[in-house]
């Protein structure tokens, strides 16, 4: 039976979980984080709602390198579990990425609320996605860390097909 190697285009199913077992990303709807209306996801780019196998080329850095490395040598139908430490996944949580701005810095008619996602312009004019974590009459505290920063993640992968 053929096994996957560097450069192969493959189809995989995967489920990404946090240490507490909660699913944050999957290609399998039956086990997905959005199988009901109360998952809290709202298809915000977490991968929820994007069901169906993922096609990647091994070695093209289409996915986490640890996942691509694990696929090498796998045969269709084979499954593996890969644990990716926080520093190799979405990075460690960085307290310096939590900062306060003046409400006057917001443009338009934005009424900030805790949990709201905003896009700010950084010092280098690059957009920075943040989440509002605290609101006062004069200031807004935001967090620019990735929502999964500081989390070790586990992927259960299944090689479906080598194309």
Secondary structure, 3 states (H helix, E strand, C coil): CCECCCCCEEEEEEEEEECCCCEEEECCHHHCCCCCCCCCCCCCCCCCCCCCCEEEECCCCCCCHHHHHHHCCCECCCEEEEEECHHHCCCCCCHHHEEEEEHHHCCCCCCCCCCCEEEEECCCCCEEEEEEEEECCCEEEEECCCCCCCCCEEEEEEEEEEC
